[in-house]
Amino acid sequence: MIIYNVTINIDESVHEDWLQWMKCEHIPDMLSTKKFTGAKICKVLVEEEMGGLTYAVQYRVKDRETLNLYYKEDADRMRSAGLRLFADKFVAFRTELEIISEQ
């Protein structure tokens, strides 16, 4: 199992709109690709020097091949939606995590 993690710092001026969009549109759109088995939004509880609010959005995917299919078939389209709506109001970076053990 792999977690595709997107960490986002969002400007406070658009925070509420962004969070609503994530919960009601973006995450459901991501799940509708059928490449992810679930998702969760976590608020990062550290104040950033640059301001804004930071979240980690974690998408569960069964294997590397499925994640690579997402990159090939869906990633550009999914990322462009956020850029179109929130342009210069956020910064994001992505990491891939392999689940080794869960207890």
Backbone as JSON Lines, residues from 0, in Angstrom:
{"i":0,"aa":"M","n":[0.85,-1.17,0.0],"ca":[0.0,0.0,0.0],"c":[0.9,1.23,0.0]}
{"i":1,"aa":"I","n":[0.49,2.25,-0.75],"ca":[1.23,3.5,-0.85],"c":[0.3,4.65,-0.47]}
{"i":2,"aa":"I","n":[0.87,5.64,0.17],"ca":[0.16,6.89,0.43],"c":[0.77,7.95,-0.46]}
{"i":3,"aa":"Y","n":[-0.07,8.55,-1.27],"ca":[0.31,9.7,-2.08],"c":[-0.07,10.92,-1.25]}
{"i":4,"aa":"N","n":[0.93,11.62,-0.72],"ca":[0.73,12.72,0.21],"c":[0.98,14.05,-0.48]}
{"i":5,"aa":"V","n":[0.02,14.96,-0.37],"ca":[0.17,16.31,-0.91],"c":[0.1,17.26,0.27]}
{"i":6,"aa":"T","n":[1.2,17.97,0.54],"ca":[1.24,18.95,1.61],"c":[1.05,20.32,0.98]}
{"i":7,"aa":"I","n":[0.09,21.07,1.52],"ca":[-0.32,22.34,0.92],"c":[-0.35,23.42,1.98]}
{"i":8,"aa":"N","n":[0.28,24.55,1.7],"ca":[0.13,25.74,2.53],"c":[-0.76,26.69,1.75]}
{"i":9,"aa":"I","n":[-1.9,27.04,2.34],"ca":[-2.9,27.86,1.66],"c":[-3.03,29.21,2.38]}
{"i":10,"aa":"D","n":[-3.11,30.26,1.6],"ca":[-3.27,31.61,2.14],"c":[-4.58,31.72,2.91]}
{"i":11,"aa":"E","n":[-4.53,32.41,4.03],"ca":[-5.72,32.55,4.88],"c":[-6.88,33.24,4.15]}
{"i":12,"aa":"S","n":[-6.58,34.09,3.19],"ca":[-7.64,34.83,2.49],"c":[-8.56,33.94,1.66]}
{"i":13,"aa":"V","n":[-8.07,32.74,1.29],"ca":[-8.9,31.81,0.5],"c":[-9.07,30.47,1.2]}
{"i":14,"aa":"H","n":[-8.63,30.39,2.44],"ca":[-8.63,29.12,3.16],"c":[-9.98,28.43,3.18]}
{"i":15,"aa":"E","n":[-11.02,29.14,3.59],"ca":[-12.35,28.52,3.72],"c":[-12.86,28.02,2.36]}
{"i":16,"aa":"D","n":[-12.69,28.82,1.3],"ca":[-13.12,28.4,-0.04],"c":[-12.34,27.18,-0.5]}
{"i":17,"aa":"W","n":[-11.03,27.19,-0.24],"ca":[-10.18,26.07,-0.64],"c":[-10.59,24.78,0.09]}
{"i":18,"aa":"L","n":[-10.8,24.88,1.39],"ca":[-11.16,23.69,2.17],"c":[-12.49,23.12,1.7]}
{"i":19,"aa":"Q","n":[-13.45,23.98,1.44],"ca":[-14.75,23.53,0.93],"c":[-14.57,22.85,-0.44]}
{"i":20,"aa":"W","n":[-13.78,23.45,-1.31],"ca":[-13.51,22.87,-2.64],"c":[-12.83,21.51,-2.51]}
{"i":21,"aa":"M","n":[-11.87,21.41,-1.61],"ca":[-11.17,20.13,-1.41],"c":[-12.15,19.04,-0.99]}
{"i":22,"aa":"K","n":[-12.99,19.34,0.01],"ca":[-13.9,18.33,0.56],"c":[-15.03,17.98,-0.39]}
{"i":23,"aa":"C","n":[-15.55,18.96,-1.09],"ca":[-16.75,18.73,-1.91],"c":[-16.48,18.45,-3.38]}
{"i":24,"aa":"E","n":[-15.32,18.87,-3.88],"ca":[-15.04,18.69,-5.31],"c":[-13.75,17.92,-5.59]}
{"i":25,"aa":"H","n":[-12.62,18.46,-5.11],"ca":[-11.34,17.88,-5.53],"c":[-11.14,16.44,-5.05]}
{"i":26,"aa":"I","n":[-11.33,16.2,-3.77],"ca":[-11.12,14.84,-3.28],"c":[-12.12,13.86,-3.91]}
{"i":27,"aa":"P","n":[-13.41,14.2,-4.01],"ca":[-14.31,13.3,-4.74],"c":[-13.87,13.06,-6.19]}
{"i":28,"aa":"D","n":[-13.35,14.1,-6.85],"ca":[-12.84,13.93,-8.22],"c":[-11.64,12.99,-8.25]}
{"i":29,"aa":"M","n":[-10.75,13.14,-7.28],"ca":[-9.59,12.24,-7.19],"c":[-10.05,10.79,-7.0]}
{"i":30,"aa":"L","n":[-11.0,10.59,-6.1],"ca":[-11.49,9.24,-5.85],"c":[-12.24,8.67,-7.05]}
{"i":31,"aa":"S","n":[-12.86,9.54,-7.84],"ca":[-13.6,9.06,-9.01],"c":[-12.69,8.55,-10.12]}
{"i":32,"aa":"T","n":[-11.39,8.8,-10.02],"ca":[-10.45,8.21,-10.99],"c":[-10.35,6.7,-10.79]}
{"i":33,"aa":"K","n":[-10.82,6.22,-9.67],"ca":[-10.78,4.79,-9.3],"c":[-9.36,4.3,-9.03]}
{"i":34,"aa":"K","n":[-8.44,5.21,-8.85],"ca":[-7.06,4.81,-8.6],"c":[-6.72,4.84,-7.11]}
{"i":35,"aa":"F","n":[-7.55,5.5,-6.33],"ca":[-7.3,5.63,-4.89],"c":[-8.41,4.93,-4.11]}
{"i":36,"aa":"T","n":[-8.02,4.32,-3.0],"ca":[-8.99,3.58,-2.19],"c":[-9.55,4.41,-1.05]}
{"i":37,"aa":"G","n":[-9.0,5.58,-0.82],"ca":[-9.49,6.45,0.23],"c":[-8.63,7.69,0.33]}
{"i":38,"aa":"A","n":[-9.1,8.66,1.1],"ca":[-8.37,9.91,1.27],"c":[-8.7,10.51,2.63]}
{"i":39,"aa":"K","n":[-7.76,11.29,3.14],"ca":[-8.03,12.05,4.36],"c":[-7.27,13.36,4.32]}
{"i":40,"aa":"I","n":[-7.85,14.36,4.96],"ca":[-7.22,15.66,5.09],"c":[-6.76,15.81,6.54]}
{"i":41,"aa":"C","n":[-5.5,16.16,6.72],"ca":[-4.96,16.39,8.06],"c":[-4.45,17.82,8.14]}
{"i":42,"aa":"K","n":[-4.81,18.52,9.18],"ca":[-4.28,19.86,9.39],"c":[-2.94,19.74,10.11]}
{"i":43,"aa":"V","n":[-1.93,20.42,9.58],"ca":[-0.61,20.41,10.2],"c":[-0.64,21.41,11.34]}
{"i":44,"aa":"L","n":[-0.27,20.95,12.53],"ca":[-0.41,21.78,13.74],"c":[0.88,22.51,14.08]}
{"i":45,"aa":"V","n":[1.52,23.06,13.07],"ca":[2.73,23.86,13.25],"c":[2.5,25.18,12.53]}
{"i":46,"aa":"E","n":[2.78,26.28,13.19],"ca":[2.64,27.57,12.54],"c":[3.81,27.79,11.6]}
{"i":47,"aa":"E","n":[3.5,28.18,10.38],"ca":[4.52,28.44,9.37],"c":[4.98,29.88,9.46]}
{"i":48,"aa":"E","n":[6.29,30.11,9.3],"ca":[6.81,31.46,9.29],"c":[6.22,32.28,8.15]}
{"i":49,"aa":"M","n":[5.93,31.61,7.03],"ca":[5.39,32.33,5.87],"c":[3.9,32.63,6.02]}
{"i":50,"aa":"G","n":[3.29,32.15,7.1],"ca":[1.87,32.36,7.31],"c":[1.05,31.3,6.62]}
{"i":51,"aa":"G","n":[-0.24,31.54,6.52],"ca":[-1.14,30.57,5.91],"c":[-1.41,29.39,6.82]}
{"i":52,"aa":"L","n":[-2.17,28.45,6.3],"ca":[-2.5,27.22,7.02],"c":[-2.01,26.05,6.18]}
{"i":53,"aa":"T","n":[-1.5,25.04,6.86],"ca":[-0.91,23.91,6.14],"c":[-1.71,22.64,6.4]}
{"i":54,"aa":"Y","n":[-1.9,21.88,5.33],"ca":[-2.62,20.61,5.38],"c":[-1.82,19.53,4.67]}
{"i":55,"aa":"A","n":[-1.98,18.3,5.13],"ca":[-1.48,17.13,4.41],"c":[-2.71,16.36,3.95]}
{"i":56,"aa":"V","n":[-2.8,16.16,2.66],"ca":[-3.91,15.39,2.09],"c":[-3.32,14.06,1.65]}
{"i":57,"aa":"Q","n":[-3.85,12.98,2.2],"ca":[-3.29,11.65,1.96],"c":[-4.27,10.78,1.21]}
{"i":58,"aa":"Y","n":[-3.8,10.27,0.08],"ca":[-4.6,9.39,-0.77],"c":[-3.98,8.0,-0.72]}
{"i":59,"aa":"R","n":[-4.79,7.0,-0.43],"ca":[-4.3,5.61,-0.39],"c":[-4.43,4.98,-1.77]}
{"i":60,"aa":"V","n":[-3.37,4.31,-2.18],"ca":[-3.34,3.64,-3.48],"c":[-2.72,2.26,-3.28]}
{"i":61,"aa":"K","n":[-3.25,1.27,-4.0],"ca":[-2.85,-0.12,-3.71],"c":[-1.41,-0.45,-4.09]}
{"i":62,"aa":"D","n":[-0.87,0.18,-5.16],"ca":[0.48,-0.17,-5.58],"c":[1.09,0.9,-6.48]}
{"i":63,"aa":"R","n":[2.36,0.77,-6.74],"ca":[3.12,1.71,-7.56],"c":[2.54,1.82,-8.97]}
{"i":64,"aa":"E","n":[2.14,0.69,-9.55],"ca":[1.6,0.71,-10.92],"c":[0.35,1.59,-11.02]}
{"i":65,"aa":"T","n":[-0.51,1.49,-10.03],"ca":[-1.73,2.3,-10.03],"c":[-1.4,3.78,-9.85]}
{"i":66,"aa":"L","n":[-0.44,4.09,-9.0],"ca":[-0.02,5.47,-8.83],"c":[0.58,6.02,-10.12]}
{"i":67,"aa":"N","n":[1.39,5.21,-10.8],"ca":[1.96,5.64,-12.07],"c":[0.88,5.89,-13.12]}
{"i":68,"aa":"L","n":[-0.18,5.09,-13.09],"ca":[-1.31,5.33,-14.0],"c":[-1.98,6.66,-13.69]}
{"i":69,"aa":"Y","n":[-2.11,6.98,-12.42],"ca":[-2.67,8.28,-12.04],"c":[-1.81,9.41,-12.62]}
{"i":70,"aa":"Y","n":[-0.48,9.31,-12.45],"ca":[0.41,10.33,-12.99],"c":[0.23,10.48,-14.5]}
{"i":71,"aa":"K","n":[0.12,9.37,-15.18],"ca":[0.03,9.37,-16.64],"c":[-1.33,9.86,-17.14]}
{"i":72,"aa":"E","n":[-2.41,9.42,-16.5],"ca":[-3.75,9.67,-17.03],"c":[-4.5,10.85,-16.4]}
{"i":73,"aa":"D","n":[-4.18,11.21,-15.17],"ca":[-5.04,12.14,-14.43],"c":[-4.33,13.33,-13.78]}
{"i":74,"aa":"A","n":[-3.06,13.2,-13.45],"ca":[-2.4,14.2,-12.6],"c":[-2.45,15.62,-13.17]}
{"i":75,"aa":"D","n":[-2.14,15.79,-14.43],"ca":[-2.13,17.14,-15.0],"c":[-3.5,17.8,-14.89]}
{"i":76,"aa":"R","n":[-4.53,17.07,-15.23],"ca":[-5.89,17.6,-15.16],"c":[-6.29,17.95,-13.73]}
{"i":77,"aa":"M","n":[-5.97,17.07,-12.79],"ca":[-6.34,17.3,-11.4],"c":[-5.59,18.5,-10.81]}
{"i":78,"aa":"R","n":[-4.32,18.62,-11.13],"ca":[-3.52,19.73,-10.59],"c":[-3.94,21.06,-11.2]}
{"i":79,"aa":"S","n":[-4.32,21.07,-12.45],"ca":[-4.68,22.32,-13.12],"c":[-5.93,22.95,-12.51]}
{"i":80,"aa":"A","n":[-6.83,22.15,-11.97],"ca":[-8.04,22.7,-11.36],"c":[-7.68,23.6,-10.18]}
{"i":81,"aa":"G","n":[-6.79,23.16,-9.32],"ca":[-6.38,23.96,-8.17],"c":[-5.64,25.22,-8.6]}
{"i":82,"aa":"L","n":[-4.8,25.08,-9.6],"ca":[-4.07,26.25,-10.11],"c":[-5.03,27.28,-10.69]}
{"i":83,"aa":"R","n":[-6.02,26.81,-11.39],"ca":[-6.99,27.72,-12.02],"c":[-7.79,28.49,-10.95]}
{"i":84,"aa":"L","n":[-8.15,27.82,-9.87],"ca":[-8.99,28.45,-8.85],"c":[-8.22,29.26,-7.81]}
{"i":85,"aa":"F","n":[-7.02,28.79,-7.46],"ca":[-6.31,29.39,-6.33],"c":[-4.92,29.92,-6.7]}
{"i":86,"aa":"A","n":[-4.59,29.91,-7.96],"ca":[-3.37,30.45,-8.57],"c":[-2.2,30.65,-7.62]}
{"i":87,"aa":"D","n":[-1.96,31.88,-7.22],"ca":[-0.78,32.2,-6.41],"c":[-1.07,32.22,-4.91]}
{"i":88,"aa":"K","n":[-2.1,31.52,-4.49],"ca":[-2.51,31.53,-3.08],"c":[-2.08,30.28,-2.32]}
{"i":89,"aa":"F","n":[-1.28,29.42,-2.95],"ca":[-0.84,28.22,-2.25],"c":[0.52,27.75,-2.77]}
{"i":90,"aa":"V","n":[1.17,26.95,-1.96],"ca":[2.34,26.19,-2.39],"c":[2.08,24.75,-1.99]}
{"i":91,"aa":"A","n":[2.57,23.83,-2.8],"ca":[2.33,22.41,-2.53],"c":[3.57,21.6,-2.87]}
{"i":92,"aa":"F","n":[3.76,20.52,-2.13],"ca":[4.75,19.52,-2.53],"c":[4.18,18.15,-2.27]}
{"i":93,"aa":"R","n":[4.66,17.2,-3.04],"ca":[4.11,15.85,-3.01],"c":[5.18,14.85,-2.58]}
{"i":94,"aa":"T","n":[4.76,13.86,-1.78],"ca":[5.64,12.77,-1.39],"c":[4.89,11.45,-1.53]}
{"i":95,"aa":"E","n":[5.63,10.41,-1.72],"ca":[5.07,9.06,-1.79],"c":[5.59,8.29,-0.6]}
{"i":96,"aa":"L","n":[4.67,7.67,0.12],"ca":[5.02,6.91,1.32],"c":[4.6,5.47,1.15]}
{"i":97,"aa":"E","n":[5.48,4.56,1.46],"ca":[5.14,3.14,1.42],"c":[4.78,2.69,2.84]}
{"i":98,"aa":"I","n":[3.61,2.1,2.99],"ca":[3.21,1.61,4.3],"c":[3.94,0.29,4.54]}
{"i":99,"aa":"I","n":[4.71,0.27,5.59],"ca":[5.49,-0.93,5.96],"c":[4.72,-1.77,6.96]}
{"i":100,"aa":"S","n":[4.07,-1.09,7.9],"ca":[3.35,-1.81,8.95],"c":[2.26,-0.91,9.51]}
{"i":101,"aa":"E","n":[1.13,-1.52,9.84],"ca":[0.06,-0.82,10.55],"c":[-0.35,-1.67,11.73]}
{"i":102,"aa":"Q","n":[-0.6,-1.05,12.86],"ca":[-0.99,-1.8,14.05],"c":[-2.22,-1.22,14.67]}
